[in-house]
Amino acid sequence: MPISLLKQAIRKLSPKQRKWSMVDQRTPKRVNRWFKWLSPGLFVKRWLLISATGLLLSMLGLAIWVKLTPINRLLELISQFLETLTTHVPSYISGPVALFLGLFLVFWGQNRTVESITDALPGSGQELVDRLLTHRRLHRGPKIVAIGGGTGLSTLLRGLKQYSANVTAIVTVADDGGSSGRLREEIGVLPPGDIRNCMAALADEEKLLTELFQYRFQAGEGLTGHSFGNLFLTAMTAITGRDFEKAIAASSKVLAIRGKVLPATLSDVRLWARLDDGRLVEGESHITEAGGKITQIGCFPSNPPGLPAALQGIREADYIILGPGSLYTSVIPNLLVPEIREALAKAKVPRIYVCNIMTQPGETDDYTVSDHIKAIDRVCGKRIFDAVLVQRISPSPAALKHYGKEQSHPVFLDRENVTQLGCRIVLANIMDEDPMTAKVSHHSQRLARVLLRWYKKS
């Protein structure tokens, strides 16, 4: 009953009252912004205090240097002024006036200083204090290593960057199709496509630069099909003395990415797969086109060395995520690097595999969740993750019909087989379905939220 009466009273507010109500709601917003500066961990209050202390000490040192005379005179003047003030103006008036005047000057000066700094900094229009709080929160986030490739990994990274700036993406360099494949054949650089996608996903809201990096040329002899980011990384590789790792680091600074993007290896890796009919197919882009069941997968050279920075990232990680992405052409190629799979096996931190939502024609036809796990186990020779994340809800009938035409189906959770393999199952709704195209993919925000929640419980 009291709630309904309150609602009626609110509805009967006059326009004038509503106007004043809006003013009252605006006022606490600025006050709230001032109080945010008192939040712990900003490293602002201590430096302001140190600066003020330094100013006082400098004045004291100068006074001592000239034999204290200015201090004595200054104290006499202050004493005379205070005595005169308290004689003519009561203390209960002069005290509060001086107090509030001092506080006003402090807050006014602080506010103008912050506004000047904010105007000078590029960004998303956030208040400086909010940007500082976000910066501190993200840099206190867990050290997360995400391993994979293709669009799956970039989707995951887009969500993870909202929770931590300590994200390291380890990306496959086995791609030999499209723009990456052409640059690889014509110029001899490692394929930059998956690296570029991950860098764009981790970019710190620099929308124009991200769009530029992802821009794909639609015309021009020799340019059609190439993305600007691929050409940029290729040019940067040449500028840095054909050092692909330095080229990625320099490009990451341009995009102001949160975290790191690292190739699994700097070797010129080329995939091969043996099919159930005995055929040996070479090249990542040709494996799915072959149309057979994969029984074995490997690479040339057979034992590529792992990138030291990637191995260090795994050793220092608080949390390791494998996938999502094409099983044989995005996830497993990273595990063909012996040092990486050994580092993953030795890790004592929570490790989880994100299973695909749909099967992939020519790669994982009729695969269940346990089939995905067994395929990874065969390559590694041992289990390198503790749990598997599986989509809980099936796609809509329209999506099932759309994928059915391509001989693609939801990955079936054979719960008993997965349990027998000793793998924990994490069920969650992490799917994003486009109502226009009926295509499904992982939802970056839901996926990251579920993964961080499981990590905190582990």
Summary of the structure (lengths in Angstrom):
residues: 458
radius of gyration: 30.4
end to end distance: 45.3
largest distance: 105.9
contacts: 1409
relative contact order: 0.08
helix: 55%
strand: 14%
